[in-house]
């Protein structure tokens, strides 16, 4: 049995898997203070399930390795892992085979191998979570770039960073925490989450519809930029919110609106949800583990 870990900036989702069959799953808050406490949390999962004989770890992580050194480059939600060989730390701590890759890339790996990018020559996966994971896939291969951080769309600048600091990056507005913080303030609803917001949109709540409209304007502006630079066949959207059909349909409509405004009658990418939605990272981690170790 393989222990698959989707380590996010806010939560760690885990699954005990045989093949791609997730026998048991769980979720708990991500430690925010140290890599040691992160591995302690993983130990706790393993120790609390002594009946499960784990043979390896398939790790999805919110950061990226330098392809030459194995050390994490300075991008990612968990700052305590930056500049450290996190994969090697996991291998040394647990004494098990470990696969390790960036979360956005693993979502793309899952979609290209067993999901909605099969047979697609060029596609871009965007996973909406704490930030926005991203990866570009061409001819079945994930393009990592010259220095290992290609596809890191979360840091895309949509405003002047010199004036607005980190609030200028795309994920500050279109990652779920940033978007929901804005929605809570605007609507004065502290218990608001993505599911409640989309329910209000369906009920034609004026504020909720306006917020979604603003969100989709900013999101699809970036999709259009990616289209002009990379010209993918398909955008695939992941994260829990991708399960909502109205969310995806709203994105499609806003994306097409840009082409009408430009009067551009050209072929361009379609938009689909990830086949595996909020388990894309786990499925990708498993696919990579089996490729590397079995």
C-alpha positions in Angstrom: 0.0 0.0 0.0 1.2 3.5 -0.9 0.7 6.6 1.3 -0.1 9.5 -1.0 0.2 13.0 0.4 -1.2 16.2 -1.1 0.6 18.8 1.0 -1.0 22.2 0.6 -0.3 25.5 2.2 -3.4 25.1 4.4 -4.2 21.4 4.6 -2.6 18.0 4.0 -4.9 15.5 2.3 -3.7 11.9 2.4 -4.8 8.6 0.9 -3.9 5.0 1.5 -3.8 3.6 -2.0 -3.6 0.2 -3.8 -3.0 1.1 -7.4 -5.3 4.0 -8.0 -7.9 2.7 -5.5 -8.0 5.1 -2.5 -8.8 2.7 0.4 -8.9 5.4 3.0 -8.5 9.2 3.0 -8.1 12.0 5.5 -7.3 15.6 5.9 -5.6 17.8 8.6 -4.0 21.2 8.9 -0.6 21.7 7.5 2.1 22.5 10.1 3.3 26.0 9.5 6.5 26.2 11.5 9.0 23.5 10.5 9.8 20.7 8.1 10.4 18.5 11.2 6.8 19.1 12.3 5.6 18.2 8.8 7.3 14.8 8.9 6.0 14.3 12.5 2.5 14.8 11.1 3.1 12.2 8.4 4.4 9.8 11.1 1.2 10.4 13.1 -0.9 9.2 10.1 1.2 6.1 9.7 1.3 5.3 13.4 -2.5 5.7 13.7 -3.0 3.1 11.0 -0.8 0.2 12.0 -2.9 -2.2 10.0 -1.7 -0.6 6.8 1.7 -1.7 5.6 3.0 1.3 3.7 5.6 0.5 1.1 6.3 4.0 -0.2 5.4 7.7 -0.1 3.9 9.6 -3.1 4.3 13.2 -2.2 2.7 16.3 -3.8 4.3 19.4 -2.5 3.7 23.2 -2.9 7.2 23.9 -4.1 9.7 22.8 -6.8 13.1 21.1 -6.9 16.1 22.4 -8.7 16.5 19.7 -11.3 20.3 19.6 -10.7 20.6 19.9 -6.9 17.3 18.5 -5.6 17.0 21.6 -3.3 13.7 23.5 -3.4 13.8 26.8 -5.4 12.4 29.8 -3.6 8.8 29.5 -4.7 6.0 27.9 -2.7 3.5 28.1 0.1 5.7 26.5 2.8 8.7 28.7 3.4 10.4 26.3 5.8 11.1 23.9 2.9 12.7 26.4 0.7 16.4 25.8 -0.1 16.2 22.3 1.4 16.3 18.8 -0.1 12.8 17.9 1.0 12.6 14.7 -0.9 15.8 13.5 0.7 14.5 14.5 4.1 11.4 12.3 3.6 13.6 9.4 2.3 15.9 9.6 5.3 13.0 10.0 7.8 10.9 7.2 6.7 13.3 4.8 5.0 10.9 4.2 2.2 10.9 4.9 -1.6 9.6 8.5 -2.2 8.3 10.2 -5.3 8.2 14.0 -5.0 6.9 16.7 -7.3 5.2 20.1 -7.4 1.5 19.9 -6.8 0.4 21.7 -10.0 2.7 19.5 -12.1 1.3 16.4 -10.5 -2.3 17.5 -11.4 -1.0 17.9 -14.9 0.7 14.5 -14.8 -2.5 12.8 -13.7 -4.6 14.6 -16.4 -2.1 13.8 -19.1 -1.7 10.1 -18.1 -5.2 9.1 -17.1 -7.4 12.2 -17.3 -8.7 15.0 -19.5 -5.4 15.7 -21.3 -5.0 12.3 -22.8 -4.5 12.6 -26.5 -4.1 16.4 -26.3 -0.9 17.8 -27.8 -0.7 20.9 -25.7 -2.6 21.8 -22.5 -2.3 23.9 -19.4 -3.6 22.7 -16.0 -4.5 25.3 -13.3 -5.4 24.1 -9.8 -7.3 26.6 -7.7 -6.5 26.2 -4.0 -4.6 28.3 -1.5 -2.7 29.6 -4.5 -3.0 28.5 -8.1 -0.9 25.6 -9.2 0.1 25.5 -12.8 1.8 23.3 -15.4 2.1 23.3 -19.1 2.0 20.0 -20.9 3.3 19.5 -24.5 3.3 16.2 -26.3 2.7 14.4 -23.0 5.6 16.0 -21.3 5.5 18.6 -18.5 7.6 21.6 -19.4 9.6 22.6 -16.3 11.7 25.3 -17.9 15.5 25.9 -17.7 15.6 26.4 -13.9 12.9 24.0 -12.7 10.1 26.5 -12.0 8.4 26.7 -15.4 4.6 26.9 -15.2 4.6 28.7 -11.8 1.5 30.7 -12.7 0.6 31.5 -9.1 3.2 34.3 -9.1 1.9 35.9 -12.3 1.8 39.7 -11.9 -1.5 41.2 -12.6 -0.7 44.6 -11.0 2.3 46.7 -10.1 4.4 44.8 -7.4 6.4 47.9 -6.7 3.3 49.7 -5.6 1.2 46.9 -4.2 3.7 44.3 -3.0 2.6 40.7 -3.0 -1.0 41.8 -3.4 0.0 42.3 -7.1 0.3 38.5 -7.8 -2.5 36.7 -9.4 -3.1 34.1 -6.7 -3.7 36.8 -4.1 -6.9 37.5 -5.9 -7.8 34.3 -7.6 -6.6 31.7 -5.1 -9.6 30.7 -2.9 -8.5 32.3 0.4 -7.9 35.7 -1.3 -11.2 35.5 -3.2 -13.2 34.4 -0.3 -11.7 37.0 2.0 -12.8 39.7 -0.4 -16.3 38.1 -0.7 -16.7 37.9 3.1 -15.8 41.5 3.5 -18.1 42.6 0.7 -21.0 40.5 1.7 -20.4 40.7 5.5 -20.7 36.9 5.8 -18.0 35.2 8.0 -19.1 31.7 7.2 -18.8 32.1 3.5 -17.1 29.4 1.5 -17.0 28.5 -2.2 -20.0 26.2 -2.0 -22.1 28.8 -0.3 -21.1 31.5 -2.7 -22.0 29.4 -5.7 -25.4 28.6 -4.1 -26.0 32.3 -3.8 -25.0 32.8 -7.4 -27.6 30.2 -8.4 -30.2 32.1 -6.3 -29.3 35.3 -8.3 -27.9 37.1 -5.3 -26.7 40.4 -6.8 -23.5 40.7 -4.7 -22.5 37.0 -5.2 -23.1 37.3 -9.0 -21.0 40.5 -9.1 -18.1 38.9 -7.1 -18.1 35.9 -9.4 -18.2 38.2 -12.5 -15.1 40.1 -11.1 -13.3 36.9 -10.4 -13.9 35.4 -13.8 -12.8 38.7 -15.5 -9.4 38.5 -13.8 -9.1 34.7 -14.2 -9.9 34.6 -17.9 -7.6 37.6 -18.6 -4.7 35.4 -17.6 -6.1 32.4 -19.6 -6.1 34.7 -22.7 -2.5 35.7 -22.0 -1.5 32.1 -21.7 -3.3 31.4 -25.0 -1.4 34.1 -26.8 1.9 32.9 -25.5 1.6 29.1 -25.5 -1.5 28.4 -27.7 -2.7 25.3 -25.8 -5.5 23.1 -27.1 -7.1 22.8 -23.7 -7.2 24.4 -20.2 -8.0 22.0 -17.4 -9.2 23.5 -14.1 -8.6 21.6 -10.8 -9.3 22.1 -7.1 -12.5 21.5 -5.2 -14.3 24.4 -6.9 -13.9 22.7 -10.3 -16.6 20.3 -9.3 -19.1 23.1 -9.7 -20.6 23.0 -13.2 -21.7 26.6 -13.0 -18.3 27.8 -12.0 -16.7 26.1 -15.1 -19.5 27.4 -17.4 -19.0 30.9 -16.1 -15.3 30.7 -16.9 -16.1 29.4 -20.4 -18.5 32.3 -21.0 -16.1 34.9 -19.8 -13.3 33.5 -21.8 -15.3 33.5 -25.0 -16.3 37.1 -24.2 -12.7 38.2 -24.7 -12.6 36.8 -28.2 -15.8 38.6 -29.1 -14.5 41.9 -27.7 -11.3 41.5 -29.8 -13.4 40.3 -32.8 -11.0 37.3 -33.0 -12.4 34.4 -34.9 -9.5 32.0 -34.2 -9.2 28.5 -32.9 -8.4 28.5 -29.2 -8.4 26.3 -26.1 -11.5 24.7 -24.7 -12.0 24.7 -20.9 -12.7 21.5 -18.9 -12.6 20.5 -15.2 -9.9 18.1 -14.1 -11.1 14.5 -14.3 -10.1 14.0 -10.6 -11.1 17.5 -9.3 -9.6 18.0 -5.8 -7.8 14.5 -5.9 -5.8 15.4 -9.0 -2.6 16.0 -7.0 -3.0 12.6 -5.2 -3.7 10.7 -8.4 -0.7 12.4 -10.1 1.6 11.6 -7.1 0.5 8.0 -7.4 1.1 7.9 -11.2 4.6 9.3 -10.7 5.4 6.9 -7.9 4.4 3.9 -10.0 6.4 5.2 -12.9 9.5 5.8 -10.8 9.4 2.8 -8.4 7.3 0.0 -10.1 
